[in-house]
């Protein structure tokens, strides 16, 4: 009847301890079979929906408090991602550059530009730059940049060619199906506890 032998045993005990008309027993058996079939069908559809990778259209660039150009920094100046996102190789989050990191260069480089003047104001006011997050995963996902970088995954695999973006935007879906497909291609673990713990 059901997938769980303990439930089957309980139901059979209940049925055998009392006198029930055969039509009631057959009706109950039919309902239980139908419910099991529906539950299995729903579970398969839910898993298919979760694993599906929807087509991605590039997200609209997010308006940031400072018009920061990744293209200028990455392509023109050849600054490595991890210079500004220094925590990526050491922990779970890449980290958003602090005002101190920005002012370290821009105290002298292009310090007469209006956007750089904004950085100087944040520095002088001892305020963090209120950057708006572009890439965000659900709280139940335990993603770590460190593990991916050590496995040889390039920043561009998930973040796209940021060096060609004036404004960072999300280009990959970052869905469970998308991640699982990448894990399969790289022969990495697809055990649930790899990312959900």
C-alpha positions in Angstrom: 0.0 0.0 0.0 2.1 2.9 1.3 5.9 3.3 1.1 6.2 3.1 4.9 5.8 -0.4 6.3 5.1 0.9 9.8 2.0 2.8 8.6 0.9 -0.3 6.6 1.2 -2.5 9.7 -0.7 0.0 11.8 -3.5 0.2 9.3 -3.7 -3.6 8.9 -3.9 -4.0 12.7 -6.7 -1.5 13.0 -8.6 -3.1 10.1 -8.2 -6.6 11.5 -9.2 -5.8 15.0 -12.6 -4.6 14.0 -15.3 -5.9 11.7 -15.6 -3.5 8.7 -17.6 -4.0 5.5 -15.4 -5.0 2.6 -16.5 -1.9 0.6 -15.1 0.4 3.3 -11.8 -1.5 3.4 -11.5 -1.3 -0.4 -12.4 2.3 -0.5 -9.8 3.1 2.1 -7.2 1.1 0.2 -8.1 3.0 -3.0 -7.8 6.4 -1.3 -4.5 5.5 0.2 -3.1 4.3 -3.1 -4.4 7.4 -4.8 -2.9 9.7 -2.2 0.5 7.9 -2.5 0.4 8.3 -6.3 -0.4 12.0 -6.0 2.3 12.6 -3.4 4.9 10.8 -5.5 3.8 12.8 -8.6 4.0 16.1 -6.8 7.4 15.3 -5.4 8.8 14.5 -8.8 7.3 17.7 -10.3 8.6 19.8 -7.4 12.1 18.3 -7.8 12.0 18.9 -11.6 11.0 22.6 -11.0 13.7 23.1 -8.4 16.4 21.5 -10.7 15.3 23.3 -13.8 17.6 26.1 -14.9 15.4 28.9 -16.3 16.7 30.9 -19.2 18.5 34.0 -18.0 18.2 37.4 -19.4 20.8 39.8 -18.0 19.5 41.7 -15.1 19.3 45.4 -15.2 22.3 47.0 -13.7 21.8 48.2 -10.1 22.1 51.9 -9.5 24.9 52.2 -6.9 25.8 55.2 -4.7 29.0 55.6 -6.6 29.3 55.1 -10.4 32.0 52.4 -10.1 33.2 50.9 -13.3 34.4 47.3 -13.2 35.6 47.7 -16.7 37.9 50.5 -15.8 39.4 48.7 -12.9 39.5 45.1 -14.2 40.2 45.6 -17.9 41.9 49.0 -18.1 43.9 48.9 -14.9 44.3 45.1 -14.7 43.3 44.9 -11.1 42.6 41.4 -9.9 39.1 40.7 -8.5 40.6 39.6 -5.2 42.4 42.9 -4.6 39.1 44.6 -3.9 37.1 41.5 -2.9 39.9 40.3 -0.5 37.9 37.9 1.5 37.0 35.6 -1.4 40.0 33.4 -1.0 39.8 33.3 2.8 36.1 32.8 3.6 32.5 32.3 2.6 31.9 35.9 1.3 34.0 37.8 -1.2 33.4 41.1 0.7 32.5 44.5 -0.6 35.5 46.8 -0.6 35.7 49.1 2.3 36.1 52.9 2.0 39.7 52.4 3.2 40.4 50.1 0.3 39.0 52.6 -2.2 40.7 55.6 -0.7 44.0 53.7 -0.6 44.3 54.4 -4.3 42.0 57.3 -4.8 43.7 59.6 -2.3 46.0 60.4 -5.2 44.5 58.7 -8.3 41.8 60.8 -10.1 40.9 62.5 -6.8 39.5 65.5 -8.7 36.7 63.4 -10.3 33.1 63.9 -8.9 32.6 60.2 -8.2 35.9 60.0 -6.4 34.9 63.0 -4.4 32.0 61.0 -3.1 34.4 58.3 -1.8 36.4 61.1 -0.1 33.2 62.3 1.6 32.5 58.8 2.9 36.1 58.6 4.1 36.0 61.9 5.8 32.7 61.2 7.5 33.9 57.7 8.6 30.8 56.2 6.8 30.8 53.0 4.8 29.7 53.2 1.2 26.1 51.9 1.1 26.7 49.5 -1.9 23.7 47.6 -3.1 24.2 43.9 -3.3 24.0 42.5 -6.8 24.4 38.7 -6.2 22.4 37.2 -3.4 21.6 33.6 -2.5 18.8 32.5 -0.2 19.8 32.2 3.5 19.4 28.4 3.4 22.3 28.1 1.0 25.8 27.9 2.5 27.9 29.1 -0.4 31.6 29.7 0.2 33.8 31.6 -2.2 36.9 30.1 -0.6 36.0 26.5 -1.5 35.2 27.5 -5.1 38.3 29.5 -5.7 40.5 26.7 -4.2 38.7 24.3 -6.6 39.8 26.4 -9.6 36.4 28.0 -10.3 37.0 31.4 -11.9 35.0 34.5 -10.8 33.6 34.8 -14.3 32.0 31.3 -14.1 29.3 32.8 -11.8 29.7 36.5 -12.2 30.1 36.8 -15.9 32.7 38.9 -17.7 32.7 41.7 -15.1 35.7 43.2 -16.8 33.4 44.2 -19.7 30.7 45.7 -17.4 30.7 49.3 -16.4 28.0 48.4 -13.8 28.0 45.0 -12.2 24.8 42.9 -12.9 23.8 39.3 -12.4 24.2 37.3 -15.5 23.8 33.7 -14.2 20.6 32.4 -12.6 22.3 31.1 -9.5 19.5 28.6 -9.0 19.9 25.2 -7.5 19.6 23.5 -10.9 22.3 25.8 -12.3 24.7 25.1 -9.4 24.0 21.3 -9.5 24.7 21.2 -13.2 28.1 23.0 -12.6 28.9 20.5 -9.8 28.1 17.6 -12.2 30.3 19.1 -14.9 33.2 19.4 -12.5 32.5 16.1 -10.8 32.0 17.9 -7.5 29.7 16.6 -4.8 26.0 17.0 -5.3 25.1 15.7 -1.8 22.5 18.1 -0.3 24.7 18.8 2.7 27.4 20.2 0.5 25.4 23.4 0.2 22.6 23.0 2.7 23.7 22.5 6.3 
